[in-house]
Amino acid sequence: MNATVYDTGPVEGFAIFLGLLVAGAMLLTVTRRHSGTTQWQIRVFLVAAIVRFAAGIAIYEFGLVHILKDEDSAGWTVGVALASEWQQAGLTILELPFRMVEAFEGHHRGYRYMVGALFFMTGAPVRMVAAALNCFYGALTCVMAYRIAASLFPEVVARRVAWWTCFWPALIIWSAQTVKEPVVILLECIALYCCVRLREVGTSPKHLTLCLLTTVLLLPFRFYAAFIVLGSVMVGLAMGTLKNVRSAAAGVVLAVALTPFFLGGTVFLRHEAELQRFDVAYIESFKKGASQGGAAMGAGSGVQQNYDLRTRSGMLTSIAVGAVHLALAPFPWQLAGSSSIRMLFTLPELVFWWWLFFAGLIPGFRYVIKRRLLDTLPLLIFLVGFGLLYSTMFANVGLVFRQRAQLLPWLLIFASAGLELTRLQRLHRLNPFQNADPYAAATPLPDEAPSGEPLPGRVAHA
């Protein structure tokens, strides 16, 4: 390994990227539930991956990184050091998994060990190789978002989610950079998808194994995400017994399998100690640091809050302010008062998001809460868990914008459902909250209008 940490390695990155494209396309064929749309899913995957890799080239080869900044660059550079250390120690491929376990021994070591293993196996410790892997994860996320949506809503809703996730600017940018967001979002998607399927089929060995594996793998990347996902999955399976008793057995199996990881051993004790630090003093310190950090970088993204977090009213007000920013920030006055080009770049995406929030997301949430609460409960718990956490810690517009990007696949699912619901209401002139539920399995969406004419743009159900 004679490359330096300053190498971007476009040639090596492109070679690895082509290999990952082939591997991803082959991986998507291993399915029975969504086999009817396999070719279409592969097309979405390929388009998403190519778009993300092109963005990575623009960021690291053409200088866009100087505008986007690179606050989290340490992860991949540490991966370079790890790969060099393993090579000098004469580590073999068979011994590599035992070294990877070390990622569980600290906090948030997962990304550096993952890219370190990639560099070690490929012999190419360059930045575009790490970026290619993230492009692969980001493209698979588009497919998993589609599969989650297709398991809950009609095909037209799921396909819209797939293309939105494919071309959403924030998701493209984060997937094209050498940060840990893409792998974390993908692991969360897989875990929640498995939960949705377990509620339907019961103790499926494949989905139980995937759900167990992805939840555990979240620990070294973002430990609190693992706890939130675990809570979402377990509550979702438990509440699923009200409609399908088979999900109870799946919940019991997962609880037994995950207990050693989450309730025993040094891994849990280490993270439990971290959670115990999460008190008012820690929150105040974090918020102060995030606010001052935004000011120090000259981005104007820091938000000063003078609420007394030690009082109930102060804490609730602070959370409410954070929730509004998590949902809609940055606001026009924040964009106008900022000298950051990076923040101004968000404007086109924000205009569409503000429209989608009111036109699709709010109706979508209203619908699922009234009609499909149990079916969508794992996703709702996941969003509420992260929403409360990020709202509580809010003090920086740039940071909360990034945090919203982590929740976008699920937000887009509900937004797409809300838009389709509005479309059906407009076409059929019925109120879905008072009449037949157009999304219910027992009441499938019609393929033709009341007049007998085919509906425009109707796509077959999944």
C-alpha positions as CSV (number, residue, x, y, z in Angstrom):
1,M,0.0,0.0,0.0
2,N,2.0,2.9,-1.3
3,A,-0.8,5.4,-1.6
4,T,-1.0,8.3,0.7
5,V,-4.1,9.5,2.5
6,Y,-4.2,12.5,0.1
7,D,-4.9,10.2,-2.9
8,T,-8.4,10.2,-4.3
9,G,-7.7,7.3,-6.6
10,P,-10.4,7.8,-9.4
11,V,-9.2,4.8,-11.4
12,E,-9.2,2.5,-8.4
13,G,-12.5,3.8,-7.3
14,F,-14.1,3.3,-10.7
15,A,-12.8,-0.3,-10.8
16,I,-14.3,-1.1,-7.4
17,F,-17.5,0.7,-8.3
18,L,-18.0,-1.5,-11.4
19,G,-17.5,-4.6,-9.3
20,L,-20.0,-3.4,-6.8
21,L,-22.5,-2.7,-9.6
22,V,-22.3,-6.3,-10.7
23,A,-22.5,-7.6,-7.2
24,G,-25.5,-5.4,-6.4
25,A,-27.4,-6.4,-9.5
26,M,-26.9,-10.1,-8.7
27,L,-27.9,-9.5,-5.1
28,L,-31.2,-8.0,-6.1
29,T,-32.2,-11.2,-8.0
30,V,-32.2,-13.2,-4.8
31,T,-35.8,-12.5,-3.9
32,R,-39.2,-14.1,-4.2
33,R,-41.5,-11.4,-2.6
34,H,-40.6,-8.8,-5.2
35,S,-39.5,-11.0,-8.1
36,G,-42.1,-9.5,-10.5
37,T,-40.2,-6.2,-10.5
38,T,-36.6,-7.4,-10.3
39,Q,-35.5,-5.9,-13.6
40,W,-37.0,-2.6,-12.7
41,Q,-35.4,-2.6,-9.2
42,I,-32.0,-3.4,-10.9
43,R,-32.5,-0.4,-13.2
44,V,-33.3,1.9,-10.2
45,F,-30.2,0.5,-8.4
46,L,-27.9,1.1,-11.4
47,V,-29.2,4.7,-12.0
48,A,-28.9,5.6,-8.3
49,A,-25.4,4.2,-8.1
50,I,-24.2,6.0,-11.2
51,V,-25.7,9.3,-10.1
52,R,-24.0,9.0,-6.7
53,F,-20.6,8.0,-8.1
54,A,-20.8,10.9,-10.5
55,A,-21.5,13.2,-7.6
56,G,-18.5,11.6,-5.8
57,I,-16.2,12.5,-8.7
58,A,-17.5,16.1,-8.7
59,I,-16.9,16.3,-4.9
60,Y,-13.4,14.9,-4.7
61,E,-12.0,15.3,-8.2
62,F,-13.4,18.7,-9.2
63,G,-13.3,20.5,-5.9
64,L,-16.9,20.6,-4.8
65,V,-15.6,19.3,-1.4
66,H,-14.3,22.8,-0.7
67,I,-17.9,24.1,-0.8
68,L,-19.6,21.1,0.9
69,K,-16.7,21.0,3.5
70,D,-15.4,17.8,5.0
71,E,-16.0,17.8,8.7
72,D,-16.1,14.0,9.0
73,S,-13.0,13.0,7.0
74,A,-11.3,11.3,9.9
75,G,-13.1,8.0,9.4
76,W,-11.6,7.0,6.1
77,T,-8.1,8.2,7.0
78,V,-8.2,6.1,10.1
79,G,-9.3,3.2,7.8
80,V,-6.1,3.8,5.8
81,A,-4.0,3.5,8.9
82,L,-5.8,0.3,10.0
83,A,-5.3,-1.3,6.6
84,S,-1.6,-0.5,6.7
85,E,-1.2,-1.8,10.3
86,W,-2.9,-5.1,9.4
87,Q,-0.7,-5.5,6.3
88,Q,2.5,-4.8,8.2
89,A,1.3,-7.4,10.9
90,G,0.9,-10.0,8.2
91,L,-2.8,-10.4,8.7
92,T,-4.6,-12.9,6.5
93,I,-8.1,-12.7,5.0
94,L,-9.2,-15.5,7.4
95,E,-7.9,-13.5,10.4
96,L,-9.6,-10.3,9.3
97,P,-13.0,-11.1,10.8
98,F,-11.5,-11.5,14.3
99,R,-9.9,-8.0,14.0
100,M,-13.2,-6.5,12.8
101,V,-14.7,-7.5,16.2
102,E,-12.6,-4.8,17.7
103,A,-15.1,-2.3,16.2
104,F,-17.5,-3.2,19.0
105,E,-15.0,-2.3,21.7
106,G,-15.3,1.4,21.4
107,H,-17.8,4.1,20.3
108,H,-18.6,4.6,16.7
109,R,-15.7,2.6,15.3
110,G,-17.7,0.8,12.7
111,Y,-17.0,3.0,9.7
112,R,-13.3,3.2,10.1
113,Y,-13.0,-0.6,10.5
114,M,-15.3,-1.2,7.5
115,V,-13.3,1.0,5.1
116,G,-10.1,-0.4,6.6
117,A,-11.2,-3.9,5.7
118,L,-12.1,-2.7,2.2
119,F,-8.7,-1.1,1.7
120,F,-6.9,-4.2,3.1
121,M,-8.8,-6.5,0.8
122,T,-8.5,-4.4,-2.4
123,G,-5.0,-3.0,-1.7
124,A,-6.3,0.4,-2.7
125,P,-6.3,2.8,0.3
126,V,-7.7,5.7,-1.7
127,R,-10.7,7.9,-1.1
128,M,-12.8,7.1,-4.2
129,V,-12.7,3.4,-3.2
130,A,-14.4,4.4,0.1
131,A,-16.8,6.7,-1.8
132,A,-17.7,3.8,-4.2
133,L,-18.7,1.6,-1.3
134,N,-21.0,4.4,0.0
135,C,-22.5,4.8,-3.5
136,F,-23.3,1.1,-3.4
137,Y,-25.0,1.4,0.0
138,G,-27.0,4.5,-1.1
139,A,-28.2,2.8,-4.3
140,L,-29.4,-0.3,-2.3
141,T,-31.2,2.0,0.1
142,C,-33.4,3.2,-2.9
143,V,-34.4,-0.4,-3.5
144,M,-35.0,-1.2,0.2
145,A,-37.2,2.0,0.5
146,Y,-39.2,0.7,-2.5
147,R,-39.6,-2.7,-0.9
148,I,-40.8,-1.3,2.4
149,A,-43.3,0.9,0.6
150,A,-44.4,-1.9,-1.7
151,S,-45.1,-4.1,1.4
152,L,-47.5,-1.5,2.8
153,F,-48.9,0.5,-0.1
154,P,-49.8,0.1,-3.8
155,E,-47.0,-0.2,-6.4
156,V,-47.4,3.4,-7.6
157,V,-46.6,4.7,-4.2
158,A,-43.5,2.4,-3.9
159,R,-42.1,3.3,-7.3
160,R,-42.4,7.0,-6.6
161,V,-40.5,6.5,-3.3
162,A,-37.8,4.7,-5.2
163,W,-37.2,7.5,-7.7
164,W,-37.5,10.2,-5.1
165,T,-34.8,8.4,-3.0
166,C,-32.7,7.9,-6.1
167,F,-32.6,11.6,-7.1
168,W,-33.0,13.4,-3.8
169,P,-30.1,15.8,-3.6
170,A,-29.3,15.4,0.1
171,L,-29.3,11.6,-0.2
172,I,-27.1,11.8,-3.2
173,I,-24.6,14.1,-1.5
174,W,-24.3,12.1,1.7
175,S,-24.1,8.8,-0.3
176,A,-21.3,10.2,-2.4
177,Q,-19.1,11.2,0.5
178,T,-16.9,9.2,2.8
179,V,-19.1,9.4,5.8
180,K,-21.0,6.7,7.7
181,E,-24.6,7.8,6.9
182,P,-25.1,5.5,3.9
183,V,-24.4,2.3,5.7
184,V,-26.4,3.3,8.8
185,I,-29.4,4.2,6.7
186,L,-29.2,1.0,4.7
187,L,-28.9,-1.2,7.9
188,E,-31.9,0.6,9.3
189,C,-33.9,0.1,6.1
190,I,-33.1,-3.7,6.1
191,A,-34.0,-4.1,9.8
192,L,-37.4,-2.3,9.4
193,Y,-38.2,-4.1,6.1
194,C,-37.6,-7.4,7.9
195,C,-39.8,-6.3,10.7
196,V,-42.6,-5.5,8.2
197,R,-42.2,-9.0,6.6
198,L,-42.1,-10.8,9.9
199,R,-45.4,-9.2,10.9
200,E,-46.8,-10.8,7.7
201,V,-45.1,-14.3,7.6
202,G,-44.1,-15.0,11.2
203,T,-40.8,-16.7,12.0
204,S,-39.1,-16.6,8.6
205,P,-35.5,-17.7,9.2
206,K,-34.2,-15.4,6.4
207,H,-35.9,-12.3,7.8
208,L,-35.1,-13.2,11.4
209,T,-31.4,-13.6,10.6
210,L,-31.3,-10.4,8.6
211,C,-33.1,-8.4,11.3
212,L,-30.8,-9.8,14.0
213,L,-27.7,-9.2,11.9
214,T,-28.5,-5.6,10.9
215,T,-29.5,-4.5,14.3
216,V,-26.3,-5.8,15.9
217,L,-24.2,-4.3,13.1
218,L,-25.6,-0.9,13.9
219,L,-24.0,-0.9,17.3
220,P,-20.4,0.0,16.2
221,F,-21.7,2.6,13.7
222,R,-24.3,4.5,15.8
223,F,-25.2,2.7,19.0
224,Y,-28.2,4.8,19.8
225,A,-29.6,3.9,16.3
226,A,-29.4,0.2,17.3
227,F,-31.5,0.8,20.4
228,I,-34.1,2.8,18.5
229,V,-34.3,0.2,15.8
230,L,-34.6,-2.6,18.3
231,G,-37.4,-0.8,20.1
232,S,-39.2,-0.1,16.9
233,V,-38.9,-3.8,15.8
234,M,-39.9,-5.3,19.1
235,V,-42.9,-3.0,19.7
236,G,-43.9,-3.5,16.1
237,L,-43.8,-7.3,16.4
238,A,-45.6,-7.3,19.8
239,M,-48.4,-5.0,18.6
240,G,-48.7,-7.1,15.4
241,T,-50.2,-9.9,17.6
242,L,-53.4,-7.9,17.6
243,K,-53.8,-8.7,13.9
244,N,-51.4,-11.7,13.3
245,V,-50.3,-13.9,16.2
246,R,-47.5,-15.3,14.1
247,S,-45.5,-12.1,14.6
248,A,-45.4,-12.9,18.4
249,A,-43.2,-15.9,17.7
250,A,-40.9,-13.8,15.6
251,G,-40.7,-11.3,18.4
252,V,-39.8,-13.9,21.0
253,V,-37.1,-15.4,18.8
254,L,-35.5,-12.0,18.2
255,A,-35.7,-11.1,21.9
256,V,-33.9,-14.3,22.9
257,A,-31.3,-13.9,20.2
258,L,-30.6,-10.2,20.8
259,T,-30.5,-10.4,24.6
260,P,-26.8,-11.4,24.8
261,F,-25.9,-8.4,22.7
262,F,-28.0,-5.7,24.3
263,L,-28.4,-6.9,27.9
264,G,-25.1,-8.6,28.6
265,G,-21.4,-8.3,28.1
266,T,-19.1,-5.3,27.9
267,V,-20.7,-4.0,24.7
268,F,-23.9,-3.2,26.5
269,L,-22.3,-1.9,29.6
270,R,-20.1,0.5,27.6
271,H,-23.1,1.9,25.8
272,E,-25.3,1.9,28.9
273,A,-22.7,4.2,30.5
274,E,-22.9,6.4,27.5
275,L,-26.7,6.6,27.7
276,Q,-26.5,7.4,31.5
277,R,-24.5,10.6,30.5
278,F,-27.5,11.8,28.6
279,D,-28.9,14.2,31.1
280,V,-29.7,17.9,31.1
281,A,-26.1,19.0,31.7
282,Y,-24.9,16.9,28.7
283,I,-27.7,18.2,26.5
284,E,-26.8,21.8,27.4
285,S,-23.1,21.2,26.7
286,F,-23.9,19.6,23.3
287,K,-26.2,22.3,22.2
288,K,-23.7,25.0,23.2
289,G,-20.9,23.3,21.3
290,A,-23.1,22.7,18.2
291,S,-24.2,26.4,18.2
292,Q,-20.7,27.8,18.7
293,G,-19.3,25.3,16.1
294,G,-21.6,26.7,13.4
295,A,-20.5,30.2,14.3
296,A,-16.8,29.4,14.4
297,M,-17.0,27.9,10.9
298,G,-18.5,31.1,9.6
299,A,-21.6,29.2,8.3
300,G,-24.1,31.1,10.4
301,S,-25.8,27.8,11.1
302,G,-25.6,28.0,14.9
303,V,-28.9,28.7,16.7
304,Q,-28.7,30.2,20.2
305,Q,-31.6,29.1,22.6
306,N,-32.1,30.7,26.0
307,Y,-34.6,28.2,27.3
308,D,-34.1,26.8,30.8
309,L,-33.9,23.0,30.1
310,R,-34.2,22.3,33.8
311,T,-37.8,23.3,33.7
312,R,-40.6,21.4,32.0
313,S,-41.8,24.3,30.0
314,G,-38.2,25.2,28.9
315,M,-37.5,21.6,27.8
316,L,-40.8,21.2,26.0
317,T,-40.3,24.6,24.2
318,S,-36.8,23.7,23.2
319,I,-37.9,20.3,21.8
320,A,-40.8,22.0,19.9
321,V,-38.3,24.5,18.3
322,G,-36.0,21.6,17.4
323,A,-38.9,19.6,15.9
324,V,-39.9,22.4,13.7
325,H,-36.3,22.9,12.5
326,L,-35.9,19.1,12.0
327,A,-39.1,19.1,9.8
328,L,-38.5,22.3,7.7
329,A,-35.2,24.1,8.3
330,P,-33.4,26.0,7.0
331,F,-36.0,28.8,6.8
332,P,-35.9,31.7,4.4
333,W,-34.6,34.2,7.0
334,Q,-31.8,31.8,7.9
335,L,-30.9,31.4,4.2
336,A,-30.9,35.2,3.8
337,G,-28.8,35.8,6.8
338,S,-26.2,33.1,6.0
339,S,-23.0,33.7,4.0
340,S,-22.6,29.9,3.5
341,I,-22.8,28.8,-0.1
342,R,-23.5,25.3,1.1
343,M,-26.7,26.4,2.8
344,L,-27.8,28.3,-0.3
345,F,-27.3,25.1,-2.3
346,T,-30.2,23.6,-0.3
347,L,-32.8,26.0,-1.6
348,P,-34.1,24.0,-4.7
349,E,-34.5,20.9,-2.5
350,L,-36.1,22.9,0.3
351,V,-38.8,24.4,-2.0
352,F,-39.9,21.0,-3.1
353,W,-39.7,19.6,0.4
354,W,-41.8,22.4,1.9
355,W,-44.5,21.7,-0.7
356,L,-44.3,17.9,-0.2
357,F,-44.4,18.3,3.6
358,F,-47.8,19.9,3.5
359,A,-49.2,18.3,0.3
360,G,-48.1,14.7,1.0
361,L,-46.5,14.1,4.4
362,I,-49.2,15.5,6.7
363,P,-52.0,13.8,4.8
364,G,-50.0,10.6,4.8
365,F,-49.4,10.7,8.6
366,R,-53.1,11.5,9.1
367,Y,-54.1,8.5,7.0
368,V,-51.8,5.9,8.6
369,I,-52.7,7.0,12.1
370,K,-56.4,6.7,11.4
371,R,-56.4,3.6,9.2
372,R,-53.0,1.8,9.2
373,L,-51.5,2.4,12.6
374,L,-50.6,-1.2,13.4
375,D,-49.2,-1.9,9.9
376,T,-46.9,1.1,10.0
377,L,-46.2,1.2,13.7
378,P,-42.5,0.1,13.4
379,L,-41.8,3.0,11.0
380,L,-43.7,5.5,13.1
381,I,-41.9,4.5,16.3
382,F,-38.6,4.8,14.5
383,L,-39.4,8.3,13.3
384,V,-40.7,9.4,16.7
385,G,-37.6,8.0,18.4
386,F,-35.1,9.8,16.2
387,G,-37.3,12.8,16.0
388,L,-37.3,13.3,19.8
389,L,-33.6,12.7,20.0
390,Y,-32.6,15.1,17.2
391,S,-35.2,17.7,18.4
392,T,-33.9,17.6,21.9
393,M,-30.3,18.1,20.7
394,F,-31.0,20.8,18.1
395,A,-28.7,23.8,18.1
396,N,-27.3,23.9,14.5
397,V,-29.3,24.3,11.2
398,G,-26.7,22.5,9.2
399,L,-26.6,19.5,11.5
400,V,-30.4,19.2,11.7
401,F,-30.6,19.3,7.9
402,R,-28.2,16.4,7.8
403,Q,-30.2,14.6,10.5
404,R,-33.4,15.0,8.4
405,A,-31.6,13.4,5.5
406,Q,-31.1,10.3,7.7
407,L,-34.9,10.0,8.0
408,L,-35.9,10.8,4.5
409,P,-36.5,7.3,3.2
410,W,-39.3,6.8,5.7
411,L,-40.6,10.3,5.4
412,L,-40.8,9.9,1.7
413,I,-42.8,6.7,2.1
414,F,-45.5,8.5,4.1
415,A,-45.4,11.5,1.8
416,S,-45.9,9.4,-1.3
417,A,-48.8,7.6,0.3
418,G,-50.3,10.9,1.2
419,L,-50.0,12.2,-2.4
420,E,-51.6,9.1,-3.8
421,L,-54.4,9.3,-1.3
422,T,-55.1,12.9,-2.3
423,R,-55.1,11.8,-6.0
424,L,-57.6,9.0,-5.3
425,Q,-59.8,11.4,-3.4
426,R,-59.7,13.8,-6.2
427,L,-60.4,11.1,-8.8
428,H,-63.2,9.2,-7.1
429,R,-64.7,12.1,-5.1
430,L,-64.8,10.2,-1.8
431,N,-63.3,10.9,1.6
432,P,-61.0,8.0,2.5
433,F,-61.2,8.9,6.2
434,Q,-64.9,8.3,6.3
435,N,-65.5,5.7,3.6
436,A,-63.7,2.6,2.3
437,D,-60.0,2.6,2.9
438,P,-58.4,2.6,-0.6
439,Y,-55.1,1.2,0.7
440,A,-56.5,-1.7,2.8
441,A,-55.7,-5.2,1.6
442,A,-59.3,-6.1,1.7
443,T,-60.2,-3.1,-0.4
444,P,-57.7,-2.9,-3.2
445,L,-57.3,0.2,-5.3
446,P,-59.5,-0.1,-8.4
447,D,-58.0,-0.4,-11.8
448,E,-60.8,1.5,-13.4
449,A,-62.9,4.6,-12.6
450,P,-66.6,4.3,-11.6
451,S,-67.4,5.0,-15.3
452,G,-65.6,1.8,-16.4
453,E,-62.7,3.6,-18.1
454,P,-59.2,2.7,-17.1
455,L,-57.6,5.1,-14.6
456,P,-54.7,7.2,-16.1
457,G,-51.3,6.1,-15.1
458,R,-52.4,3.0,-13.1
459,V,-49.6,0.7,-12.2
460,A,-50.2,-2.9,-11.2
461,H,-50.1,-3.8,-7.5
462,A,-47.0,-5.3,-6.0
